[in-house]
Amino acid sequence: MIVAALTAVAQALAQNQGNGGHGQEDQGDAEERRLDRFIRNKSPTFKGRFDPEEALTCKESMERIFRAMVTNDDQKVRLAAHMLAEEAEYWWMSTKRRIEASGEAITWVGFKNEFLKKYFPEDLRNKKEAEFLNLKQGSMSVAEYAAKYEELLRFCPYTNAEDVMVSKCVKFENGLRPEIYQYICFHEIRDFDTLVHKCRMFDDAGKARMSYYKAVSDQKGKGHGFGKAYNKDKGKKRDVVEVPR
């Protein structure tokens, strides 16, 4: 009986160890599949150096992929670190050792803060924010102005909140050319997409109107002296012939 009991215990331990090994192997396979999926989503490689906008684009691209994947905080950090190369990789290895030595946990938010502090410092973010606040339509079409507006808007994340939609629309309106602003401001449109759409329609209609009147003017011009035969005698002094009395 004792021998039988010991044999059963040994078999149970062997089975548990086997399951544990398979569990670790399965976990490793899952991590490899996650990394492969992350790479197949064309996550950009960032090599460092001074390229602030490229750094921001890289971070935003990773976040876009993470939104489509099931990842926890630790996995995000490891996947993002995998896409750093050359100077950026050396920077992260040093930064990671510093954070670990301080006893702090390395989170995704922490990684992003360290990354932006290094490659997109605060003074540059402030300049981009100022560029957004001073943005005017000028000679741009409404579509071009709206695209530039959205591009710079990411440097002012507080303007994306639901409770500041009015401010977002008002800021866009104030940057429009006077003739478009004069038309659109009375409508008090406070949905941004609708506002851009209406402004674009008005701008397109104005361009079509100008093209029409230019064509009419050109047509009228052709009917007043254009295309007539040239009178070579015009402008010459005529000889005066005296008539005898």
Order of alpha helices (4+ residues) and beta strands (2+ residues): alpha-alpha-alpha-alpha-alpha-alpha-alpha-alpha-alpha-alpha
